[in-house]
Amino acid sequence: MQFQTMIMIYLKTTEEIEIMRESVLDVSKTLALIAEYIGEGVSTKKLDSLAEEFIRDNGGVPSFKGYQGFPASLCLSVNHEVVHGIPGDYILKSGDIISVDCGVYKNGFHGDHAYSFKIGTVNKAVSKLLRTTKESLYKGIEAAVVGNRIGDIGYAVQNYVQNERYTVVRELTGHGLGKSLHEEPSVPNFGKRGRGAKIENGMVLAVEPMINMGKKDVRQLSDGWTIVTTDKLPSAHFEHDIAIINGKAEILSTFDLLEDVLKKRGMEIS
């Protein structure tokens, strides 16, 4: 006899989604603050300190700090670090890329999204990786409509990046979002059409492609958190929070705020 594992998906009401918008917007504002300071000569520890102060000053709590023992407010992952990098003494230099992943808990709900920044002059091959990863995020979001399934999101991401000869990290996924930082369903960045949980109105999902320039294989460092590519080639990471409203995805988060800052500073957007 075969048993099917049941997963509990918490569908949000219209009112709950409206409350969540504030948590998500605070993440977007925090990333915009980081955009004001990020650059050559800045330590990842400094960026984390700025973020925590800003989040708390605006009435929120950093979602990541203390989560399963994570020691910081931001996950800052440089170059071949995929995700979950711990801020420290590393000084950013020209040619680096860095994923800045931020979470804010406010009014009983979490917001959680991420952006990969370019530091100084980044070579064309790495720039293309970032651009393709960001584009794949929107391809996945386009597939998040009622009538589809979670596998359709993963398929859209995977198909897009593999056509550009990049690989998808398999061990890490997007996820549901709400009163808990990680809720069901998991949202892989690979999959088959028509597989997985049905997409329904009221779902709130964090969609987050993690795409490698080289092989898909990753490993965890001895710090117990940082995930890196095994071939040490770069990895990119972008994340949006979406709500399924009236049959389709509405993006709750925004990159516009941080990209406006980067443009004003004369820095390249990803």
N, C-alpha and C positions, 0 to 999 in steps of 0.2 A: 504494500500500500504506500502511495506517495502522499506526503503532507506538504501543503503550501504554507510558507511562512507569511503571516499577516503583518503588515506594517501599519502603524497608526499615523495618518496624515492629518494635521490640524489645519482645517480651513478657517481663514480669518473672515470676520464680518467686515462690512464697509467701514464701520467705526474703528475697528482695530487696525485696518490698513491705514486709515487717516492718522491714527496715533503713531504708527510705525514710520510714517513719512518724516516725522521730526527726528527720530533716532537716525534714520538713513541720511537725512540732510546734514546732521551734525558730523557724520563721517565724511561727507562730501566737503564740508567746510574745513574739517581737519586736514584732509588731503590738499586743499587749496592753501592752507597755512604752510604745510610742508613744502609746497611748490615755491613759496616765498623764500625759503631758506636753503633748499637742497642745492647742491653744487659741489664743485671741486673744493677740497680742503675742509669739508664739514664731516664730523664723525656721525656714525649711525646712532650713537648714544645721545648726541645732542638733539637729533631729530625726534627721538623717542621722548625726551624730556619736554620738548616743545609741545608735542601732541598731547601728552598726559595733562599738562597744565591747561591747555586750551579746552580739552574735553571736560575737565572738572570745573573750570571757570564757567562753562556754559550749562552746568547742571546735570552733566552725564557722568557715567562711570566707564572707564576703559573695559570693554568686554573681554579682552584677551588677558589682561593682567591678573595672574592668579588662576586662570583657567587651566585646570589639570596641572597646575604648577608652573605655567609659563611665566617668566619673570618680568615681562615688559608690556607696554601698551601697544606697540606696533610690532608686526612681523616685518623685518627688513632683510631682504634676500638679494644678494649681490651676485651678478654674473652667472656662474654655474649653480648657484644656490636656487632651488626651485621655489620653495616656500618655507615658512616657519623659522627664518633666520632670526637669531637673537641680537638685538642692538648691543654695540660694544665700542671698542676703541678704533675700529676700522675707519680710516679716512678716505672718503670718496675721491676718485681721481678721474681725469678725462678718459673717456672710452668705456667707463663702467656703465652697466645698467643695473637698476635696483627696483625690485618689486616692493611697494609700500602697501601693506595690508593692514586695515584699521577696522576696529569694531567699537561701537558705542551702545551702551545700555541706558535707556532713558524711558521713563513712564511705563516700565514693565516690559519693554520690547527691545530687541537688538537690531542694529544696522551693521552691515559688514560688507565692505567692498574694497577693491584694490586697483592699483595702477602701476605700470612699469615705466619708470623715468629714465631718460638718457642723461648722462653726465658728460658735459663737454662735447667733444667730437667723437661720435660713435661710428664705427665702420659700416659700410653699406649693407653688408650681409647681416649684421646684428640688427640694424635698423629695419630691414625687411622682416626679420623674425618678429620683432615687436609689432610692426604694422599688421602682419598676417594674423598674429595672435589676437590683436584687438578686433580685427575684422571678423575673425571666427566667433568671437563673443556675440556679435550682433547677428551672425548667421544662426547661432544657437537660439538666441532670443526670438528670432523670427519664427522658429519652429515651435515655440511655446504657446500653442493655441489649443483651445478646447476641441476635442476630436483627435488630437495627437496624443502620444504617450511620451514619457521621459526619454525613452530610447531615441525618439526623433530629434531631441535636442542634441544628444551625444553624437548621433549620426551626422547631423549638420556640421558640428564642430570638426569632427574627425575627417569627414570627406573634404572639407575646405582646406585644412592644413596639410593633409596627406597629399593633396594635389600639388602643393608647393614643396613637397618632400621633407616636411617636418614630421615629428612624432608626438604622440599624445601620452602624457603620464597616466598610467593606469591605476596606481595605488591611491591616488588622491582625487577627490571629486567635489563638485558643488553640493549644495544641500538645501533643505528647507530652513526657514528662518522665522523666528517669532519670539515667544517668551523664553525659549532656549536658543542658544547661539547656533547649535546644530540640531535640526529636526529632520524627520523623514519628509520627503524621500531623498535618498542620495541622488545626485545629478551628475553622472559620469560624463566625461568629454569624449566618449566613444560609445558605440552601440549600434543596434539594429533598429530600423524603422518598425513601429508598431509593437515594440517591446516595452516592458516596464509599466509603472503606474500611469493611470489615465490622468491627463492634465485637466484640472477642474477650476472653475471660478472659485476664488478665495485662496488659492495656493499662493504662498510667497516663497520665492526661491532665490538663492544666491547661485548664479551661474558664473563659473570661473575657469575658463580654459587655462591649463598649465602645459605649455608647448615647448618641446626641446628642439634645438637645432640639430643635434645628433641622434643618438639612440634613445629609446624611450626609458631605458633602465635608470633607476634612481636608488639611492641608499640614504640611510640616516646617519648623521655624525654622532660622535660620542657624547655630545651635549644633550642627547635625547630628544632633540627638536629639529634641528636644521636638516632639510632634505636637499640633496645635491644630485646632479647628474653623475653617473659613474664614469662617463668619458670626459667629464670636465668641460664640455661645451656649454654655451649659454642656454638659459631657459627664460621664457617670458610668461607673465601672469597678469591677467586683467579680470576684474570681477564687477558685476552689477547685481543689484537687488531688483527683482521684478515681482509684480503682483498680477495675477490673472484676473482681469476685470472685463466683464461683458465679452468673454470668449477669447480675449487675446492678451498678450503681455503688455503691461505698462511698466516702463523703467522708472523706479522710484529714486534711484541714485543718479548722479550726474558727474561727468568729467568736465563739463563746461567751466566750472569755477576754477579748477586747477589749471586747465589749459589756457584760460584767459590770463592767469598770472604768468605762466611760462611765456606766453606771447609778449607780454609787457616787459618781461626780463630779457627778451631776445633769445630765449632758449628753444630748442626743438621740441615739438610735441611728438608723442609716439604714434 
